[in-house]
Amino acid sequence: MRRSFSLSRTTGLALAAIVLAFPGAAVPQTAQTPDVLGLRAGASAQEAYNLLKAWGKGSKVGVGMLHLPISQKPVAVIMSTQLQSNPVETMTVWLTLPPDKQVVWAIRHEVKYDPGKELLTSTALQALDQKYGPEMDPRSHSWFFDEQGQRVAAGPGQGDCDQRDMTIASNVGPDLTAPLPYSPLMSIGDPRQDICTRIIKVNAKLQGPPLQGQLTQVITIILQDMALGHRNQLAYKAALENAGAAQQQDQLNRAGQQKAPTF
């Protein structure tokens, strides 16, 4: 049995509920950039919601909201749903943060087979190669693209990008109707300018029964536009700093209006 990784199941949430009217726009993604079930990085929050709703055949789409210091309203950072099928499939998307326009920057698709109904690992890898091309890093089942969708050669340190995949994969939460409102883009340390900040990465994780390397029970595909995410991370950090400076100045202005006490 061959598993297809293209969209075969193709109403709406009010835009105001998940998209804020912030200025700025992400670099638009072309039809040549890699996709997961027809969804690409750069898609709007509304487009992603509509696709999840249609793909899940009416299953509830959970939206994780966060209160951010730079926004007066809650902001959507994650959406997820589940297709009740055999195998069971789940799909999750992460959105960029204000002040940029909120668009999809990461996508996760998981396919889980029941025990005794596993898929041949070779079949899964063949389907992935047909969709994304020959693996560029067979050790981690990874593919790397530039923002125009052209394949780029794996370079030194490319495997370091797996750490963000781990973060993405482990922060969905047990309830897909109420996904954990978490975004790696909120990390405001000192974002490194490295190879991970210039690529779109697709990674597949294949998990099977113990001692059964030829069988796969769970397939997890993660697409991350690392370049888009990095730009947004820097914009969010700058907005936080500006908001902090404005708050401090307002505090000074109010303090300057106070009369000195009588000594």
N, C-alpha and C positions, 0 to 999 in steps of 0.2 A: 504494500500500500504506500503510495507516495503522497506526502503531505504538501499542499500548496501554501506558499507564504504570500500570496497576493490576495487582494480584497475580493471576496466573492459574495459578501452580504452587505450590500450597500442600501411639538417637535422642535423643537427648539427651546432653548432657555433664553430668557430675555437677556439681551446683551448687557443691560445695565447691571445684571446680577454678577457677571463675571468679567466684564471688561470696563476699565475706568478710562475716562477721557483724558489720558495723559498725552502730551505731545511726543513726537519722535517716532521713528519706525525702524524695524529691523530690516536687514538686507533681505529682499525677497528671494525665495528659493525657486529654482527652475524645475521643470518637469524631469530634468535629468538627475536631480539629486536623489539619493536613496530614500526609500520609503518603507514604512511598516504598515501593512494592510491598507495601502493607498494614502496614508497620512505622512506628510513630510514636515520637517522642521521649518518654521516660518509661517505655518498655517495659523489663522486667527483662532482665538479661543472659541468663537461661535462655530467655526468650521469644524474644529475638533469635537466640540460637544455634539454637533449634528451627526458626525460620523460615528461617534461612540453610541449614540442613541439608536441609529439605524443598524449598526453592526450587532449590538446587543439584543436586537429584536424586542425592544421595549423594556429591557432590564433597566433598573434605575441607574442613572449616572451620578456617582458620588462626587461632590465638589468640596475640596478642602480649602477653607478660607483662613486668612491670617490678617491680624491687625498690625500694620507696619507703621513705623514712626513718621514716614513721609506721606502717609495717606490718611484722609479723614474717614474713609470707608473701608470695610474689609476687602481684601484682595484675594482672588482665586489663585492658587499656586499649583493645584493638582486636581486631575479628574480621572475617574476610573469606573469601569463597569465589567460585568462578567457575562459570558455567553454560556447559558446552561445547555451544554451539548455533551457529546461523548466523542472525543475527549473534552474536558472542561477548559475553556479559554478565558483569559482575563487580559484586559488592555488598560494601560495607565499612561497618561500624558502629563508632563510638567510644563508650566508656563513661565515665561520670563517675568521679571518684576518691574514695577514702576521705577523710574519715571518714563522708561521706554514703553511703547505700545506693547501690550501683552500678546505674545505669540507662543506657539509650541517650540520648545528647544530640546526636549527629550521625550522618547516614546519607549514603552516597555510592553512586550507581548509575551504571554506565557501560555504554553499548551501543556496540559497535564493528563497523561493516560492512566487508566486504572491498572492496578497490578494484574499481570497476566495478559494485558493488551498493549504491551510496550511496542515501540516502533524500532525498527532496525536503525542503529546509529548511522550506518552508511546511507540509508534512505534519506534521513534528515539532512546529512551533510550534502548530499547530491542536490536536494531541493534548495538549500541555501546557496550553493555554488551557482545554480541556475539563475537565482534571483540577483545575487550580488557579485557574481564572478568568482574566479578561483580565490581561495583564502589567501590573504596576504600575511597572516601570522597563524599557521596551523596549530601552534601550541596553545593559543588562546581563542581560536576560531574568530578572528577579527578581520575587518575590512576598513580601509581608510580612504577618504575622499576629500577633495577640496570643496570650496563653497559653490563651485560650478558643477560639481558632480563627477569630476575627473578623478580616477584612482591615483593615489599617491603612494610612493614606496614607503614601506615601514622603515623608520630610522631609529637611531639610538634613543632609548628612553620611551619609545612608543608604548611599551608595556606598562609604564607608570600610569597611563590613563585608566587602567583597570580599576584604580582605587575609587574613582567617581562612579564607575559602574556598580561597585559594591555598595556605595552609599545610596545610589538610586534604588537598587534592588531590595535593600533591607529596610526602606522607609516608606512602604506603602501602607502597612497596617493590616490587621486581620479582617477588618470590615471594609469591603470595597465600596459600600454605600456611604461610608464616612471615612475616607482616606485621611491619613495623618497629614495635617497641613505643614509640610516641611519642604524646604527648598535648599539644595546645596549652594545656590547662588547667594544666600544670605550670609555666607561666610565672608567676612570683610577684613580678613587678615591682609596679606600682601600678595595678591594673585600673581602667580609666576607667569612670565612670558616664556613659554616653552612650546614644544611641539604639540602638546595637547590643546593649545589655544588657537591652533590654526587649521583644525581639521573637523570633518564630520566622521564620526566613528560608529561602526556597527559591530556589535559583539554578540556572539551566540554562546550560551552556556547549556551544555547537554548533561543531564543527570540520569543515571540508570540504577538498577538494582545492584547491591553489592556483588562484586566479582563477576559482573555481567557486562563487560565493556562493549559488547556488540549490541546491547539493547539500550534504548533511551526511554525514560518514563516522563521526564520533564524537560521541555525546551523553553529557554528564556532568551528572547531577542531584545537587545537594548540598542536604540539609536540615540546618539547624542551629538548635537551640533555644538561642539566644544568652542568654536570660534564665536558663534552667536551668544552662547552662555557666558563666555569670558567678557565680551563687550558689555553685556548687560550687568555682569557682576561689577565692573568698573563704574558703570553709570549709577548703579544703586549705591555704591560706596560714596561716590561724589555727592549724590543727592542727600545722603545721610549727613555728610560733613557740612553741606550747605545749610541743611535744616538745623543742625546743631549750632552753627555760627549765627544764624538768624535768631534762634532762641536766646543765645547768649547776648546778642545785641539788644534784643527786646528787654531782657532782664536789666541790662545796663541803663537803657532809656527810662524804664520805670523807676529804677533806683535814683536816677538823676532828677526825677521830679519830686522826690521826697525832701521835705524840709528838715534841716538839721535840728536836733533836739536842743533844748535849753540847758546849758552847762552852768 
